[in-house]
Amino acid sequence: MNLPISVILRIIVVLVLAFPTLARASETKAEGEQSGGFNVTELLLHHVLDSHDWHIVDIPTGGGKYFTVSVSLPWLLYDSEKGLKFFFLHGHTPEELNASAAEHGYQIDGHGHIASLTGANVVDLSPTKTVLHILMVALVMLLLFTRIASAYKARPNQAPKGAQSFFEPLIVFIRDEIAKPNLHGKHAAFVPYLLTLFFFIWFANIFGIMPLNSNIAGNISVTAALAVLTFVLIQFNGTKDYWGHIFWFPGLPVPLKLLMTVVEIVGLLTKPVALAIRLFANISAGHFMVLALISLIFLLGKQGQSVGGALGILPLSLAFSLFILTLEVLVAIVQAYIFTLLTAVFIGQAMESHDHAEAGH
């Protein structure tokens, strides 16, 4: 029986996505046996936490050892004694990184924070893996949409071709179905932001299910930054009626006005928090489930000691992982749509004007 190419590709993605972190966890087998075995929690947290190196894959070299393929990112610090410092660290384990950092006069704690050995104040300006991935997504978007814009200029009033034909329905959908119905005739000013928001989240989510060991939208700092941008736009575009309903709700007795002010301020702050947590939780959940399912192979296989246990769970683990990855492809665009839609709705609510006369009677 021939498997469809899409299924084969998904199987490869599952294996490649899970193997880097799982292989590194198996590298310290002896230590794991002393501490109670394979640590799934540590594996999952390692996947979502940011780092100063881009770990790609571990290649077995025999004897329980692995050759690590990774990209070391530069450290950029402002030291109150030495000024700006720029250097690379060598190694992958905390001990190796600390030994390399000590050569430059610094030490790194278990959370990746760096400090000076001399006690000087240090400001860490270093780019991390998440920053690099964001720049990659931004570069892809810049090249892609610049090319699409150039194609429109070169072929005006003609049917779209190639990438144009794929992205034009999405662009029109965001303009006509998200921006126009919610932004009260002022949608033209917000369409560029909404398009950028939608495609950035979508592309970042797609990066997350590719074998790049990437997790952009699964980083709470990234989703919080997007939510803050939306929060700022909401406040800057709020009308007189919007602020009046927050600080002095019309048509109510004074005691209720004071109560409603507290309620409205809480609601004001919960909107960006809900945006950030919703995106973070939905994207992280998919990564956690895939890695947890693949971890079953290592757990039941007792890290290579029980081949029968590993082979017994392998088909079921891969089947469920493929199902979750298929859902992740859908979730990638659905979450981009939801975040963009709620952004338009919240901005539109802030731009509304209210008839206080009707509200008062």
C-alpha positions in Angstrom: 0.0 0.0 0.0 1.4 3.4 -1.0 1.2 6.1 1.5 0.4 9.6 0.2 3.3 12.0 0.0 1.7 14.3 2.5 1.5 11.5 5.1 5.1 10.6 4.5 6.2 14.2 4.9 4.2 14.5 8.2 5.9 11.4 9.6 9.3 12.8 8.8 8.3 16.1 10.4 7.1 14.3 13.6 10.4 12.4 13.9 12.6 15.3 13.1 10.7 17.7 15.4 10.8 15.3 18.3 14.3 13.8 17.8 16.6 16.8 18.7 15.4 17.3 22.3 14.7 13.6 22.9 18.1 12.6 21.8 19.7 15.2 24.1 17.6 13.9 27.0 18.8 10.3 26.3 22.4 11.5 26.2 22.4 11.7 30.0 21.0 8.3 30.5 23.1 7.4 33.5 22.1 10.7 35.2 18.5 10.0 34.4 18.5 6.6 36.0 19.8 8.1 39.2 17.1 10.8 39.2 14.2 8.6 38.4 14.4 8.1 34.6 13.4 10.1 31.5 12.1 13.5 32.6 9.2 14.5 30.3 8.6 17.7 32.2 12.1 18.9 31.6 11.9 18.0 28.0 8.7 20.0 27.4 10.0 23.1 29.3 13.2 22.9 27.3 11.2 23.2 24.1 9.2 26.3 25.1 12.0 28.2 26.9 14.1 30.6 24.9 17.9 30.1 24.6 21.1 31.7 23.3 21.8 28.9 20.9 19.7 27.4 18.1 19.8 23.6 18.8 18.9 21.8 15.6 19.7 18.0 16.0 21.8 15.5 18.0 23.5 12.9 15.9 24.4 9.6 17.7 28.2 8.8 17.6 28.0 5.6 19.7 28.7 4.9 23.3 25.7 6.9 24.4 27.2 10.1 23.0 25.9 12.6 20.5 27.3 15.1 18.1 25.3 18.3 18.6 24.4 20.4 15.5 23.5 23.9 16.7 24.1 27.6 15.9 25.8 29.6 18.6 24.3 33.0 18.9 26.4 36.0 19.9 26.3 37.6 23.4 26.0 41.3 23.4 26.3 42.9 26.9 26.6 46.4 28.3 29.0 46.1 31.3 29.2 49.1 33.6 33.0 48.6 33.9 33.9 47.4 30.4 31.3 49.0 28.2 29.8 47.1 25.3 31.0 43.5 25.1 30.5 41.1 22.1 31.6 37.5 22.2 30.5 33.9 21.5 30.3 31.1 24.0 31.4 27.5 23.2 29.7 24.3 24.5 26.2 23.1 25.1 26.0 21.9 28.7 25.7 24.5 31.5 29.1 23.5 32.7 30.7 24.1 29.2 28.9 27.4 28.8 30.0 28.6 32.2 33.6 27.7 31.6 33.5 29.6 28.3 31.8 32.6 29.9 34.4 32.6 32.7 37.1 33.3 30.1 35.3 36.6 29.4 34.8 37.4 33.1 31.1 36.3 33.3 29.0 33.5 34.7 25.6 32.1 33.7 23.0 30.8 36.1 20.6 27.9 35.5 18.0 30.2 33.9 20.4 31.6 31.2 21.0 34.9 33.0 24.5 36.3 32.8 26.4 38.2 35.5 29.8 39.7 35.9 32.4 37.9 38.0 33.6 41.3 39.2 30.2 42.4 40.4 29.7 45.0 37.7 26.1 45.7 36.5 25.4 43.9 33.3 22.6 44.6 30.8 22.0 41.7 28.5 21.2 42.8 24.9 21.9 39.5 23.3 19.7 38.1 20.5 18.1 34.8 21.4 16.7 32.0 19.3 13.3 33.5 19.3 14.6 36.8 18.1 16.4 35.1 15.2 13.3 33.2 14.3 11.2 36.5 14.3 13.8 38.1 12.0 13.5 35.1 9.7 9.7 35.3 9.6 10.0 39.1 8.9 12.5 38.5 6.1 10.2 35.9 4.5 7.3 38.3 4.7 9.3 41.2 3.3 10.6 39.2 0.3 7.2 37.5 -0.4 5.0 40.6 -0.2 7.5 42.8 -1.9 7.4 40.4 -4.8 3.6 40.2 -4.8 3.4 44.0 -4.8 5.9 44.2 -7.7 3.8 41.7 -9.6 0.7 43.9 -9.2 2.6 46.9 -10.5 3.9 44.9 -13.5 0.6 43.4 -14.4 -2.1 46.0 -13.5 -5.8 45.0 -13.9 -4.9 41.4 -14.8 -5.8 38.2 -13.1 -3.3 37.2 -10.3 -0.8 34.5 -11.0 1.4 32.3 -8.7 1.7 33.6 -5.2 -0.7 36.4 -6.0 -3.5 34.0 -6.7 -3.0 32.3 -3.3 -2.6 35.3 -1.1 -5.1 37.7 -2.7 -8.2 35.9 -1.3 -6.7 36.1 2.2 -5.9 39.8 1.8 -9.4 40.5 0.5 -11.0 38.4 3.3 -9.2 40.3 6.0 -10.1 43.7 4.5 -13.8 42.9 3.7 -14.7 40.4 6.4 -12.6 41.6 9.4 -11.7 45.3 8.9 -14.7 46.8 7.2 -17.5 45.3 9.4 -15.7 46.3 12.7 -13.9 49.6 12.0 -16.8 51.9 11.1 -15.6 53.2 7.8 -12.1 53.9 9.0 -10.7 50.4 8.1 -8.3 51.7 5.4 -5.9 53.0 8.1 -5.9 49.7 10.0 -5.8 47.2 7.1 -1.9 47.2 6.9 -1.6 46.5 10.6 -4.2 43.8 10.5 -2.6 42.1 7.5 0.8 42.3 9.1 -0.5 40.8 12.3 -2.4 38.0 10.6 0.5 36.9 8.3 3.1 37.2 11.0 1.2 35.0 13.4 0.3 32.5 10.7 3.9 32.3 9.4 5.3 32.0 12.9 2.9 29.2 13.6 3.9 27.4 10.4 7.6 27.8 11.4 6.6 26.1 14.7 5.5 22.9 13.0 8.4 22.6 10.7 11.6 20.7 11.7 13.4 23.9 12.8 13.0 23.5 16.6 11.1 26.8 16.5 8.4 28.0 18.9 7.8 31.7 18.2 4.1 32.0 19.1 4.6 29.5 22.0 6.7 32.1 23.7 4.6 34.2 26.1 6.8 37.3 25.6 6.1 37.3 21.9 2.3 37.0 22.3 2.4 39.6 25.0 4.3 42.0 22.8 1.6 41.5 20.0 -1.1 42.1 22.6 0.6 45.3 23.9 0.7 46.7 20.3 -3.1 46.0 20.0 -3.7 47.6 23.5 -1.8 50.7 22.4 -3.8 51.0 19.2 -7.1 50.6 21.1 -6.2 53.4 23.6 -4.9 55.8 21.0 -8.1 55.4 18.9 -10.5 55.6 21.8 -13.2 58.2 21.4 -14.6 60.6 24.0 -17.5 58.2 24.5 -15.1 55.3 25.0 -13.2 57.1 27.8 -16.4 58.4 29.3 -17.8 54.9 29.6 -14.7 53.8 31.4 -14.2 56.6 33.9 -17.8 57.9 34.4 -20.4 55.6 33.0 -23.3 57.7 31.8 -26.9 57.2 33.0 -26.1 55.6 36.3 -26.1 56.8 40.0 -22.8 58.0 41.4 -22.2 54.9 43.5 -22.7 52.6 40.5 -20.5 54.9 38.4 -17.6 54.3 40.8 -18.3 50.5 40.7 -18.5 50.5 36.9 -15.2 52.4 36.7 -13.4 49.6 38.5 -15.1 47.0 36.3 -14.3 48.9 33.1 -10.6 49.3 34.1 -10.3 45.6 34.8 -11.9 44.9 31.5 -9.5 47.3 29.8 -6.6 45.3 31.1 -8.0 41.8 30.6 -8.4 42.2 26.8 -4.6 42.2 26.0 -4.0 39.5 28.7 -6.7 37.3 27.1 -5.2 37.9 23.6 -1.7 36.9 24.8 -2.6 33.9 26.8 -5.1 32.5 24.2 -2.5 32.5 21.4 0.3 31.2 23.7 -1.7 28.4 25.2 -3.2 27.1 21.9 0.2 27.0 20.2 2.1 25.6 23.1 -0.5 22.9 23.7 0.1 21.4 20.3 3.8 21.3 20.8 3.4 19.7 24.2 1.1 17.0 23.0 3.3 16.0 20.1 6.4 15.8 22.3 4.6 14.0 25.0 3.3 11.4 22.6 6.8 10.8 21.1 8.2 10.7 24.7 6.0 7.6 25.3 8.4 5.7 22.9 11.3 6.5 25.2 9.4 5.9 28.4 8.0 2.5 27.5 11.3 1.6 25.7 13.1 2.4 28.9 15.7 4.5 26.9 16.7 1.5 24.8 16.5 -1.3 27.3 13.0 -2.5 26.2 12.8 -2.7 22.4 9.5 -4.4 22.6 8.0 -1.6 24.7 9.2 1.0 22.2 8.0 -0.9 19.1 4.7 -1.6 20.8 3.8 2.0 21.4 5.5 3.4 18.2 2.5 3.0 15.7 0.0 4.5 18.2 2.3 7.3 19.2 3.1 8.2 15.6 -0.6 8.0 14.5 -1.7 10.4 17.3 1.2 12.7 16.6 0.3 12.9 13.0 -3.3 13.7 13.9 -2.2 16.5 16.3 0.2 17.9 13.6 -2.7 17.9 11.1 -4.8 19.9 13.6 -1.8 22.2 14.2 -1.8 23.2 10.5 -5.4 24.2 11.0 -4.8 25.8 14.4 -1.9 27.9 12.9 -4.3 29.9 10.6 -7.3 29.8 12.9 -5.3 31.4 15.8 -4.0 34.1 13.4 -7.6 34.8 12.3 -8.9 34.9 15.9 -6.2 37.3 17.1 -6.7 39.6 14.1 -10.5 39.5 14.4 -10.4 40.3 18.1 -7.9 43.1 17.5 -10.3 44.7 14.9 -13.3 44.2 17.2 -11.6 45.8 20.2 -10.3 48.8 18.2 -13.8 49.2 16.7 -15.4 49.2 20.1 -13.1 52.0 21.2 -14.1 54.0 18.1 -17.8 53.8 18.7 -19.9 56.7 19.6 -22.9 56.3 21.9 -26.3 58.1 22.1 -26.4 59.0 25.8 -29.9 60.4 25.5 -31.1 56.9 24.6 -28.9 55.3 27.2 -30.3 57.7 29.9 -34.0 57.0 29.4 
